[in-house]
Amino acid sequence: MGKNHCSRRGSAFALPRKTVRKPPQKPRPQPPALLRPPDPAPPKAPEPERPPGPSKKEKKRLAARKHLLSAGKLEQTELGVKQLMKTGAPVMRTLLDCQDEAELRDRFHRQGTAGHDTKLFTASKYKFKFLLSKDGMPVAQIHRV
């Protein structure tokens, strides 16, 4: 009977390639260094200074935060960030600097549609709460109902 045939390796009768290894060579001696000193490094381009205040993206987030507060989707609290980040009996998970569901979904694998955390978005026993701490930092909490 013939040898087993596997299509990934090619023909069953093909011999493996022979590799000829060269004997190790001694390293060549380095030529003496030139008597000239090395060139100085070129001067770095100065970084453009950032204008004071929030950037364009931060301004949009602040405007959205104001809108979410007026719509009632983001709640203002008198608690600090440390208190809001605690997980306990109803709170399953907390995320810092997350003010709406779009930002919340961005923190999860494939926006929460695949993997272990899918249940947080599909099951009705989990609810989201978006809170604003007293120092202005938004916190998202996932509660188990």
DSSP file with accessible surface (Angstrom, degrees, kcal/mol):
  #  RESIDUE AA STRUCTURE BP1 BP2  ACC     N-H-->O    O-->H-N    N-H-->O    O-->H-N    TCO  KAPPA ALPHA  PHI   PSI    X-CA   Y-CA   Z-CA
    1    1 A M              0   0  241      0, 0.0     2,-0.0     0, 0.0     0, 0.0   0.000 360.0 360.0 360.0 153.0    0.0    0.0    0.0
    2    2 A G        -     0   0   57      1,-0.2     3,-0.1     3,-0.0     2,-0.1  -0.191 360.0 -85.4 -82.6 173.5    1.1    3.6   -0.6
    3    3 A K        -     0   0  144      1,-0.1    -1,-0.2    -2,-0.0     9,-0.1  -0.340  53.8 -88.1 -72.7 159.9    1.8    6.3    1.9
    4    4 A N        -     0   0  144      8,-0.1     2,-0.5     1,-0.1    -1,-0.1  -0.432  44.6-137.2 -66.0 143.8   -1.0    8.5    3.3
    5    5 A H        -     0   0  129     -2,-0.1     2,-0.4    -3,-0.1     6,-0.1  -0.887  20.2-175.3-110.7 132.2   -1.6   11.5    1.1
    6    6 A C    >>  -     0   0   36      4,-0.5     4,-0.8    -2,-0.5     3,-0.6  -0.992  18.5-150.6-126.8 125.6   -2.2   15.0    2.4
    7    7 A S  T 34 S+     0   0  104     -2,-0.4     3,-0.1     1,-0.2    -1,-0.1   0.743  93.2  61.2 -69.6 -22.8   -3.1   17.8    0.0
    8    8 A R  T 34 S+     0   0  225      1,-0.2    -1,-0.2     2,-0.1     3,-0.1   0.849 107.8  42.6 -73.1 -32.4   -1.5   20.5    2.2
    9    9 A R  T <4 S-     0   0  188     -3,-0.6     2,-0.3     1,-0.3    -1,-0.2   0.586 108.6-127.9 -88.9 -11.3    2.0   19.0    2.0
   10   10 A G     <  +     0   0   37     -4,-0.8    -4,-0.5    -3,-0.1    -1,-0.3  -0.700  65.2   7.2  99.8-149.8    1.8   18.1   -1.7
   11   11 A S    >   -     0   0   70     -2,-0.3     3,-1.0     1,-0.1    -6,-0.0  -0.343  61.9-133.4 -70.7 148.0    2.5   14.7   -3.1
   12   12 A A  T 3  S+     0   0   21      1,-0.2    -1,-0.1    -9,-0.1    -8,-0.1   0.712 106.5  53.8 -72.4 -18.7    3.1   11.8   -0.7
   13   13 A F  T 3  S+     0   0  155    -10,-0.1     2,-0.3     2,-0.1    -1,-0.2   0.389  81.3 110.5 -97.7   2.4    6.2   10.8   -2.7
   14   14 A A    <   -     0   0   68     -3,-1.0     3,-0.0     1,-0.0    -5,-0.0  -0.609  63.6-135.9 -79.0 135.2    7.9   14.2   -2.6
   15   15 A L        -     0   0  153     -2,-0.3     3,-0.1     1,-0.1    -2,-0.1  -0.645  27.3-100.0 -87.4 148.8   11.1   14.3   -0.5
   16   16 A P        -     0   0  117      0, 0.0     2,-0.1     0, 0.0    -1,-0.1  -0.337  47.2 -94.2 -65.9 152.2   11.7   17.2    1.9
   17   17 A R        -     0   0  228      1,-0.1     2,-0.5    -3,-0.0    -3,-0.0  -0.421  35.2-131.4 -69.2 136.1   14.0   19.9    0.6
   18   18 A K        -     0   0  195     -2,-0.1     2,-0.5    -3,-0.1    -1,-0.1  -0.774  18.7-157.3 -88.5 128.4   17.6   19.5    1.7
   19   19 A T        -     0   0  107     -2,-0.5     2,-0.6     2,-0.0     0, 0.0  -0.915   5.2-147.6-107.7 131.5   19.2   22.6    3.2
   20   20 A V        -     0   0  137     -2,-0.5     2,-0.4     0, 0.0    -2,-0.0  -0.870  13.3-149.9 -98.7 121.3   22.9   22.9    3.1
   21   21 A R        -     0   0  217     -2,-0.6    -2,-0.0     3,-0.0     0, 0.0  -0.779   9.3-134.4 -94.7 135.1   24.2   24.9    6.1
   22   22 A K        -     0   0  181     -2,-0.4     3,-0.1     1,-0.1    -1,-0.0  -0.565  30.5-101.5 -83.1 149.6   27.4   26.9    5.7
   23   23 A P        -     0   0  105      0, 0.0    -1,-0.1     0, 0.0     2,-0.0  -0.352  48.6 -93.1 -67.9 147.5   30.0   26.6    8.4
   24   24 A P        -     0   0  132      0, 0.0     2,-0.3     0, 0.0    -3,-0.0  -0.373  41.9-142.5 -62.6 141.8   30.0   29.6   10.9
   25   25 A Q        -     0   0  167     -3,-0.1     3,-0.1     1,-0.0    -3,-0.0  -0.775  17.3-108.5-105.2 152.2   32.4   32.4    9.9
   26   26 A K        -     0   0  191     -2,-0.3     2,-0.0     1,-0.1    -1,-0.0  -0.508  44.6-100.8 -74.5 142.3   34.5   34.5   12.3
   27   27 A P        -     0   0  123      0, 0.0    -1,-0.1     0, 0.0     3,-0.1  -0.387  39.1-111.7 -65.4 143.3   33.3   38.1   12.6
   28   28 A R        -     0   0  211      1,-0.1     2,-0.1    -3,-0.1    -3,-0.0  -0.476  33.9-105.2 -72.3 144.4   35.2   40.6   10.5
   29   29 A P        -     0   0  123      0, 0.0    -1,-0.1     0, 0.0     0, 0.0  -0.462  38.5-113.4 -69.7 140.1   37.3   43.1   12.5
   30   30 A Q        -     0   0  171     -2,-0.1     3,-0.1     1,-0.1     0, 0.0  -0.520  28.9-114.9 -73.4 139.2   35.8   46.5   12.5
   31   31 A P        -     0   0  100      0, 0.0    -1,-0.1     0, 0.0     3,-0.1  -0.365  46.0 -86.7 -69.4 152.6   37.8   49.2   10.6
   32   32 A P        -     0   0  122      0, 0.0     3,-0.1     0, 0.0     2,-0.0  -0.307  51.3-100.7 -61.4 144.4   39.1   52.0   12.8
   33   33 A A        -     0   0   90      1,-0.1     2,-0.0    -3,-0.1    -3,-0.0  -0.308  41.3-100.4 -65.4 149.4   36.7   54.8   13.5
   34   34 A L        -     0   0  142      1,-0.1    -1,-0.1     2,-0.1     0, 0.0  -0.342  23.9-124.9 -68.0 152.9   37.1   58.0   11.5
   35   35 A L  S    S+     0   0  179     -3,-0.1    -1,-0.1     2,-0.1    -2,-0.1   0.565  82.5 101.0 -78.6  -4.7   38.8   60.8   13.3
   36   36 A R  S    S-     0   0  168      1,-0.1    -2,-0.1     3,-0.0     3,-0.1  -0.593  78.9-117.3 -82.2 138.3   35.9   63.1   12.5
   37   37 A P        -     0   0   99      0, 0.0    -1,-0.1     0, 0.0    -2,-0.1  -0.370  41.5 -91.5 -70.1 154.3   33.4   63.8   15.4
   38   38 A P        -     0   0  122      0, 0.0     3,-0.1     0, 0.0     0, 0.0  -0.284  46.9 -97.3 -66.0 151.3   29.8   62.6   14.8
   39   39 A D        -     0   0  125      1,-0.1     2,-0.0    -3,-0.1    -3,-0.0  -0.426  42.1-109.4 -66.6 141.2   27.4   65.0   13.3
   40   40 A P        -     0   0  118      0, 0.0    -1,-0.1     0, 0.0     0, 0.0  -0.387  40.7 -96.2 -69.5 151.8   25.1   66.8   15.8
   41   41 A A        -     0   0   89      1,-0.1     3,-0.1    -3,-0.1     0, 0.0  -0.387  44.1-104.6 -67.1 142.1   21.5   65.8   15.8
   42   42 A P        -     0   0  108      0, 0.0    -1,-0.1     0, 0.0     2,-0.1  -0.376  45.0 -95.1 -66.5 147.5   19.2   68.0   13.7
   43   43 A P        -     0   0  128      0, 0.0     2,-0.2     0, 0.0     0, 0.0  -0.379  41.5-115.8 -66.3 140.7   17.1   70.4   15.8
   44   44 A K        -     0   0  197      1,-0.1     3,-0.0    -3,-0.1    -3,-0.0  -0.494  28.6-107.9 -76.0 145.4   13.6   69.1   16.5
   45   45 A A        -     0   0   88     -2,-0.2    -1,-0.1     1,-0.1     2,-0.1  -0.532  41.3-108.0 -71.0 134.5   10.7   70.9   15.1
   46   46 A P        -     0   0  121      0, 0.0    -1,-0.1     0, 0.0     3,-0.0  -0.401  33.3-114.2 -66.4 139.2    8.8   72.7   17.9
   47   47 A E        -     0   0  176      1,-0.1     2,-0.2    -2,-0.1     3,-0.0  -0.523  34.3-106.0 -71.5 137.8    5.5   71.2   18.8
   48   48 A P        -     0   0  126      0, 0.0     2,-0.2     0, 0.0    -1,-0.1  -0.470  39.7-114.5 -66.2 132.7    2.5   73.4   18.0
   49   49 A E        -     0   0  187     -2,-0.2     0, 0.0     1,-0.1     0, 0.0  -0.463  25.0-121.2 -71.9 140.8    1.1   74.8   21.2
   50   50 A R        -     0   0  170     -2,-0.2    -1,-0.1     1,-0.1     3,-0.1  -0.646  28.8-117.0 -81.8 131.1   -2.3   73.7   22.1
   51   51 A P        -     0   0  100      0, 0.0    -1,-0.1     0, 0.0     0, 0.0  -0.331  37.8 -97.4 -66.2 149.9   -4.8   76.6   22.5
   52   52 A P  S    S+     0   0  133      0, 0.0     0, 0.0     0, 0.0     0, 0.0  -0.310  86.2  34.1 -66.9 151.6   -6.2   77.0   25.9
   53   53 A G  S    S-     0   0   53     -3,-0.1     2,-0.0     2,-0.0     0, 0.0  -0.275 102.7 -32.1  97.0 177.4   -9.7   75.5   26.6
   54   54 A P        -     0   0   56      0, 0.0     2,-0.0     0, 0.0     0, 0.0  -0.332  62.3-116.2 -72.5 152.4  -11.4   72.4   25.3
   55   55 A S     >  -     0   0   46      1,-0.1     4,-2.4    -2,-0.0     5,-0.2  -0.179  36.3 -94.2 -76.2 178.0  -10.8   71.0   21.9
   56   56 A K  H  > S+     0   0  162      1,-0.2     4,-1.9     2,-0.2     5,-0.1   0.910 127.2  48.1 -62.7 -41.5  -13.5   70.8   19.2
   57   57 A K  H  > S+     0   0  161      1,-0.2     4,-2.1     2,-0.2    -1,-0.2   0.903 111.4  49.8 -66.8 -41.4  -14.3   67.2   20.1
   58   58 A E  H  > S+     0   0   84      1,-0.2     4,-2.4     2,-0.2    -1,-0.2   0.873 107.8  54.6 -65.6 -35.5  -14.5   68.1   23.8
   59   59 A K  H  X S+     0   0  127     -4,-2.4     4,-2.3     1,-0.2    -1,-0.2   0.905 107.9  49.4 -63.5 -40.7  -16.8   71.0   23.1
   60   60 A K  H  X S+     0   0  137     -4,-1.9     4,-2.4     2,-0.2    -2,-0.2   0.901 110.7  50.0 -64.7 -40.5  -19.2   68.7   21.2
   61   61 A R  H  X S+     0   0   55     -4,-2.1     4,-2.4     2,-0.2    -2,-0.2   0.901 110.7  49.5 -65.4 -39.0  -19.2   66.3   24.2
   62   62 A L  H  X S+     0   0   83     -4,-2.4     4,-2.1     2,-0.2    -2,-0.2   0.903 111.3  49.0 -66.8 -38.6  -19.9   69.1   26.6
   63   63 A A  H  X S+     0   0   64     -4,-2.3     4,-2.1     2,-0.2    -2,-0.2   0.910 112.1  48.6 -66.5 -40.1  -22.8   70.3   24.4
   64   64 A A  H  X S+     0   0   39     -4,-2.4     4,-2.7     2,-0.2    -2,-0.2   0.887 109.2  53.8 -65.8 -37.5  -24.2   66.8   24.2
   65   65 A R  H  X S+     0   0   33     -4,-2.4     4,-2.3     2,-0.2    -2,-0.2   0.916 107.6  50.0 -63.2 -41.3  -23.8   66.4   28.0
   66   66 A K  H  X S+     0   0  163     -4,-2.1     4,-2.0     1,-0.2    -1,-0.2   0.919 112.3  47.7 -62.7 -42.2  -25.9   69.6   28.5
   67   67 A H  H  X S+     0   0  125     -4,-2.1     4,-2.0     1,-0.2    -2,-0.2   0.903 110.8  51.0 -65.3 -41.9  -28.5   68.2   26.1
   68   68 A L  H  X>S+     0   0   20     -4,-2.7     5,-1.7     1,-0.2     6,-1.4   0.866 108.8  52.2 -65.2 -35.8  -28.6   64.8   27.9
   69   69 A L  H ><5S+     0   0   61     -4,-2.3     3,-0.6     1,-0.2    -1,-0.2   0.924 111.2  46.1 -64.8 -43.7  -29.0   66.6   31.3
   70   70 A S  H 3<5S+     0   0   97     -4,-2.0    -2,-0.2     1,-0.2    -1,-0.2   0.838 112.0  51.7 -70.2 -29.4  -32.0   68.6   30.1
   71   71 A A  H 3<5S-     0   0   57     -4,-2.0    -1,-0.2    -5,-0.2    -2,-0.2   0.615 112.4-120.1 -80.5 -13.6  -33.5   65.5   28.5
   72   72 A G  T <<5S+     0   0   52     -4,-0.8    -3,-0.2    -3,-0.6    -4,-0.1   0.560  84.3 112.9  87.1   8.9  -33.2   63.5   31.7
   73   73 A K  S   <S+     0   0  149     -5,-1.7     2,-0.4    -6,-0.2    57,-0.4   0.673  76.4  48.5 -86.2 -16.9  -31.0   60.8   30.3
   74   74 A L  S    S-     0   0    3     -6,-1.4     2,-0.4    -9,-0.1    -2,-0.3  -0.992  81.0-149.3-123.5 125.8  -28.0   61.9   32.4
   75   75 A E  E     -a  131   0A  92     55,-2.5    57,-3.3    -2,-0.4     2,-0.4  -0.828   7.9-136.5-102.7 134.0  -28.6   62.5   36.1
   76   76 A Q  E     -a  132   0A  98     -2,-0.4     2,-0.3    55,-0.2    57,-0.2  -0.706  30.0-176.3 -83.1 131.4  -26.7   65.1   38.2
   77   77 A T        -     0   0   24     55,-2.6    54,-0.0    -2,-0.4     0, 0.0  -0.842  35.9-134.7-124.8 166.7  -25.6   63.7   41.6
   78   78 A E  S    S+     0   0  154     -2,-0.3     2,-0.2    55,-0.1    55,-0.1   0.245  75.4 104.3-100.9  10.1  -23.9   65.0   44.6
   79   79 A L  S    S-     0   0   87     53,-0.2    55,-2.1     1,-0.1    56,-0.3  -0.604  70.5-117.9 -92.1 154.4  -21.6   61.9   44.9
   80   80 A G     >  -     0   0   16     -2,-0.2     4,-2.0    53,-0.2     5,-0.2  -0.280  30.0-102.4 -82.5 173.4  -18.0   61.8   43.9
   81   81 A V  H  > S+     0   0   30      1,-0.2     4,-1.9     2,-0.2     5,-0.1   0.902 120.5  56.7 -64.4 -38.6  -16.4   59.7   41.2
   82   82 A K  H  4 S+     0   0  177      1,-0.2     4,-0.3     2,-0.2    -1,-0.2   0.897 109.0  46.1 -62.1 -40.4  -15.1   57.2   43.8
   83   83 A Q  H >4 S+     0   0  104      1,-0.2     3,-1.0     2,-0.2    -1,-0.2   0.894 112.9  49.4 -68.1 -40.8  -18.6   56.6   45.2
   84   84 A L  H 3< S+     0   0    4     -4,-2.0    -2,-0.2     1,-0.2    -1,-0.2   0.779 104.9  59.0 -71.3 -24.8  -20.2   56.2   41.8
   85   85 A M  T 3< S+     0   0   59     -4,-1.9    -1,-0.2    -5,-0.2     2,-0.2   0.521  80.3 111.3 -83.7  -3.3  -17.5   53.7   40.6
   86   86 A K    <   -     0   0  122     -3,-1.0     2,-0.5    -4,-0.3     7,-0.1  -0.488  58.6-146.9 -73.0 138.5  -18.3   51.3   43.4
   87   87 A T        +     0   0   90     -2,-0.2     2,-0.2     5,-0.1     5,-0.1  -0.894  34.1 143.7-105.1 135.1  -19.9   48.0   42.4
   88   88 A G        -     0   0   50     -2,-0.5    -1,-0.0     3,-0.4     0, 0.0  -0.526  60.1 -38.3-142.9-148.5  -22.3   46.4   44.8
   89   89 A A  S    S+     0   0  100      1,-0.2    55,-0.1    -2,-0.2    -2,-0.0   0.950 134.6  20.8 -59.0 -58.0  -25.6   44.5   44.9
   90   90 A P  S    S+     0   0   69      0, 0.0    54,-2.9     0, 0.0     2,-0.6   0.828 110.2  82.2 -84.1 -23.9  -27.5   46.1   42.1
   91   91 A V  E     +B  143   0A  16     52,-0.2    -3,-0.4     1,-0.2    52,-0.3  -0.674  49.1 173.9 -86.4 117.1  -24.5   47.6   40.2
   92   92 A M  E     -     0   0A  83     50,-3.5     2,-0.3    -2,-0.6    -1,-0.2   0.877  66.1  -1.5 -87.1 -43.7  -22.9   45.0   38.0
   93   93 A R  E     -B  142   0A  92     49,-1.2    49,-2.8    -7,-0.1     2,-0.4  -0.998  58.4-157.1-150.6 147.6  -20.3   47.2   36.2
   94   94 A T  E     -B  141   0A  21     -2,-0.3     2,-0.4    47,-0.2    47,-0.2  -0.964   4.3-163.6-127.3 146.5  -19.3   50.8   36.1
   95   95 A L  E     -B  140   0A  27     45,-2.6    45,-2.8    -2,-0.4     3,-0.5  -0.996  15.8-135.7-132.4 129.0  -17.4   52.7   33.4
   96   96 A L  E    S+B  139   0A  73     -2,-0.4    43,-0.2     1,-0.2     3,-0.1  -0.537  82.4  14.8 -83.7 146.6  -15.7   56.1   33.9
   97   97 A D  S    S+     0   0   58     41,-2.1     2,-0.4    -2,-0.2    -1,-0.2   0.926  88.9 128.9  58.1  51.1  -16.1   59.0   31.4
   98   98 A C        +     0   0    0     40,-0.7    -1,-0.2    -3,-0.5    -3,-0.1  -0.957  25.7 169.1-137.0 113.9  -19.1   57.5   29.6
   99   99 A Q        +     0   0    4     -2,-0.4     2,-0.3    39,-0.1    -1,-0.1   0.590  60.3  19.3-110.2 -12.2  -22.1   59.7   29.2
  100  100 A D  S  > S-     0   0   47      1,-0.1     4,-2.0   -26,-0.0     3,-0.2  -0.931  82.2 -95.9-149.7 175.4  -24.5   57.9   26.7
  101  101 A E  H  > S+     0   0   80     -2,-0.3     4,-2.9     1,-0.2     5,-0.2   0.830 117.7  60.0 -67.7 -28.8  -25.2   54.4   25.3
  102  102 A A  H  > S+     0   0   62      1,-0.2     4,-1.5     2,-0.2    -1,-0.2   0.942 109.9  41.9 -63.3 -44.7  -23.1   55.1   22.2
  103  103 A E  H  > S+     0   0   38      2,-0.2     4,-0.7     1,-0.2    -1,-0.2   0.863 113.5  54.5 -69.1 -34.4  -20.0   55.6   24.3
  104  104 A L  H >< S+     0   0    1     -4,-2.0     3,-1.0     1,-0.2     4,-0.3   0.935 108.0  48.0 -64.6 -45.0  -20.9   52.7   26.5
  105  105 A R  H >< S+     0   0   67     -4,-2.9     3,-1.4     1,-0.3     6,-0.3   0.834 103.3  62.9 -66.9 -30.5  -21.2   50.3   23.5
  106  106 A D  H 3< S+     0   0  106     -4,-1.5    -1,-0.3     1,-0.3    -2,-0.2   0.751  96.0  60.4 -65.5 -21.4  -17.8   51.5   22.2
  107  107 A R  T << S+     0   0  112     -3,-1.0     2,-0.3    -4,-0.7    -1,-0.3   0.580  98.0  72.2 -81.5 -10.9  -16.2   50.2   25.3
  108  108 A F  S X  S-     0   0   17     -3,-1.4     3,-1.6    -4,-0.3     2,-0.1  -0.739  98.4 -84.7-108.4 158.7  -17.3   46.6   24.6
  109  109 A H  G > >S-     0   0  126      1,-0.3     3,-1.3    -2,-0.3     5,-0.9  -0.371 112.6  -7.4 -62.2 124.2  -16.2   44.0   22.1
  110  110 A R  G > 5S-     0   0  159      1,-0.3     3,-1.6     2,-0.2    -1,-0.3   0.870 128.5 -62.7  53.0  41.9  -18.1   44.6   18.8
  111  111 A Q  G < 5S-     0   0   95     -3,-1.6    -1,-0.3    -6,-0.3    -2,-0.2   0.794  96.2 -59.4  55.9  33.8  -20.2   47.2   20.5
  112  112 A G  G < 5S+     0   0    1     -3,-1.3     9,-0.3     2,-0.2    -1,-0.3   0.650 115.0 110.0  77.1  15.1  -21.7   44.6   22.9
  113  113 A T  T < 5S+     0   0   90     -3,-1.6     2,-0.3    -4,-0.5    -3,-0.1   0.537  76.8  36.3 -99.2  -7.3  -23.1   42.4   20.1
  114  114 A A  S   <S+     0   0   31     -5,-0.9     3,-0.4     3,-0.0    -2,-0.2  -0.970  94.5  24.0-142.5 154.2  -20.7   39.5   20.5
  115  115 A G  S >  S-     0   0   55     -2,-0.3     3,-1.3     1,-0.2     4,-0.2  -0.383 104.4 -35.9  94.1-167.0  -18.8   37.8   23.3
  116  116 A H  T >  S+     0   0  140      1,-0.3     3,-0.7     2,-0.1    -1,-0.2   0.805 129.3  57.9 -66.8 -30.8  -19.5   37.4   27.0
  117  117 A D  T >> S+     0   0   35     -3,-0.4     3,-0.9     1,-0.2     4,-0.5   0.360  74.0  98.5 -87.9   8.3  -20.9   40.9   27.5
  118  118 A T  H X> S+     0   0   35     -3,-1.3     4,-1.8     1,-0.2     3,-1.5   0.884  74.7  64.1 -60.1 -36.1  -23.8   40.5   25.0
  119  119 A K  H <> S+     0   0   86     -3,-0.7     4,-1.9     1,-0.3    -1,-0.2   0.800  90.9  65.0 -61.7 -27.9  -26.2   39.7   27.8
  120  120 A L  H <4 S+     0   0    6     -3,-0.9    -1,-0.3     1,-0.2    -2,-0.2   0.799 112.9  32.8 -65.4 -26.4  -25.7   43.2   29.2
  121  121 A F  H << S+     0   0   28     -3,-1.5    -2,-0.2    -4,-0.5    -1,-0.2   0.700 125.2  39.3-102.1 -24.6  -27.3   44.7   26.1
  122  122 A T  H  < S+     0   0  105     -4,-1.8     2,-0.2   -10,-0.1    -3,-0.2   0.806  95.3  82.7 -98.6 -32.2  -29.9   42.0   25.1
  123  123 A A    ><  -     0   0   31     -4,-1.9     3,-1.0    -5,-0.3     0, 0.0  -0.488  69.3-141.6 -78.4 143.8  -31.3   40.8   28.4
  124  124 A S  T 3  S+     0   0  103      1,-0.2    -1,-0.1    -2,-0.2    21,-0.1   0.567  92.9  75.9 -80.2  -6.3  -34.1   42.8   30.0
  125  125 A K  T 3  S+     0   0   86     19,-0.1    20,-3.6     2,-0.0     2,-0.4   0.507  85.4  73.7 -84.2  -1.3  -32.7   42.2   33.5
  126  126 A Y  E <   - C   0 144A  15     -3,-1.0     2,-0.3    18,-0.2    18,-0.2  -0.936  60.5-177.3-114.3 133.9  -29.9   44.8   32.9
  127  127 A K  E     - C   0 143A 112     16,-2.5    16,-3.2    -2,-0.4     2,-0.4  -0.940  19.3-130.8-126.0 151.4  -30.5   48.6   32.9
  128  128 A F  E     - C   0 142A  53     -2,-0.3     2,-0.4    14,-0.2    14,-0.2  -0.814  16.7-170.7-104.1 140.5  -28.1   51.4   32.2
  129  129 A K  E     - C   0 141A  88     12,-2.8    12,-3.2    -2,-0.4     2,-0.6  -1.000   6.8-159.9-128.1 130.3  -27.8   54.5   34.4
  130  130 A F  E     - C   0 140A  24    -57,-0.4   -55,-2.5    -2,-0.4     2,-0.3  -0.953  18.5-179.3-112.8 117.7  -25.8   57.5   33.3
  131  131 A L  E     -aC  75 139A  10      8,-3.1     8,-3.2    -2,-0.6     2,-0.5  -0.878  22.6-144.0-121.1 149.8  -24.7   59.7   36.2
  132  132 A L  E     -aC  76 138A   9    -57,-3.3   -55,-2.6    -2,-0.3   -53,-0.2  -0.957  23.1-139.0-113.9 120.9  -22.8   63.0   36.5
  133  133 A S    >   -     0   0    0      4,-2.2     3,-1.8    -2,-0.5   -53,-0.2  -0.192  29.0-100.7 -73.5 172.2  -20.6   63.3   39.5
  134  134 A K  T 3  S+     0   0  136    -55,-2.1   -54,-0.1     1,-0.3    -1,-0.1   0.783 123.5  54.4 -67.5 -23.2  -20.2   66.5   41.5
  135  135 A D  T 3  S-     0   0  109    -56,-0.3    -1,-0.3     2,-0.1   -55,-0.1   0.351 123.0-103.1 -92.3   8.7  -16.8   67.2   39.8
  136  136 A G  S <  S+     0   0   31     -3,-1.8    -2,-0.1     1,-0.3   -60,-0.0   0.625  75.9 136.1  89.1  11.5  -18.4   66.9   36.3
  137  137 A M        -     0   0   67    -40,-0.0    -4,-2.2   -39,-0.0    -1,-0.3  -0.833  49.6-134.0 -95.7 122.5  -17.2   63.4   35.3
  138  138 A P  E     - C   0 132A   0      0, 0.0   -41,-2.1     0, 0.0   -40,-0.7  -0.530  21.7-169.7 -76.4 143.5  -19.8   61.2   33.7
  139  139 A V  E     -BC  96 131A   0     -8,-3.2    -8,-3.1   -43,-0.2     2,-0.4  -0.999  11.1-149.3-133.4 132.9  -20.1   57.6   35.0
  140  140 A A  E     -BC  95 130A   1    -45,-2.8   -45,-2.6    -2,-0.4     2,-0.4  -0.876  14.3-167.8-102.1 133.9  -22.1   54.8   33.4
  141  141 A Q  E     -BC  94 129A  17    -12,-3.2   -12,-2.8    -2,-0.4     2,-0.6  -0.976  12.5-150.9-121.1 137.9  -23.5   52.1   35.7
  142  142 A I  E     -BC  93 128A   0    -49,-2.8   -50,-3.5    -2,-0.4   -49,-1.2  -0.944  21.5-164.4-108.0 115.6  -25.1   48.8   34.6
  143  143 A H  E     -BC  91 127A  31    -16,-3.2   -16,-2.5    -2,-0.6     2,-0.6  -0.779  17.9-135.6-101.9 145.5  -27.7   47.6   37.1
  144  144 A R  E       C   0 126A 123    -54,-2.9   -18,-0.2    -2,-0.3   -19,-0.1  -0.883 360.0 360.0 -97.2 121.7  -29.2   44.2   37.5
  145  145 A V              0   0  122    -20,-3.6   -21,-0.0    -2,-0.6     0, 0.0  -0.525 360.0 360.0 -83.6 360.0  -32.9   44.6   37.9
